[in-house]
């Protein structure tokens, strides 16, 4: 087998032309497409990281808000309980005063009735004593 310069020359020219055409119409657009795709992937990854950071910040703010609200609700509950105890003590005190006043009125009424009954009994005792004395004397 001998090397033929004309076939070698045409082979080299054909190879160079094929490389040029493939580079111009296939590899160039394909590499540009792959670069654009990689840029989209990189942008999406950056957005994903940014969204993850924002989500973490939002979750932290939410947790802080929950802690503050729990603290606020605890303070409100303690305040409401203190107010309720104070109101209950006031109500009990007022009720005791009213009951003591009613009791004093009833005691006074009972004392009055007791004196009236004593008067009636004294009168009746005197009458009975006179009757008994009359019965004994007769």
Protein Blocks (a to p, Z undefined) as FASTA:
>chain_A
ZZdfklmmmmmmmmmmmmmmmmmmmmmmmmmmmmmmmmmmmmmmmmmmmmmmmmmmmmmm
mmmmmmmmmmmmmmmmmmmmmmmmmmmmmmmmmmmmmmmmmmmmmmmmmmmmmmmmmmmm
mmmmmmmmmmmmmmmmZZ
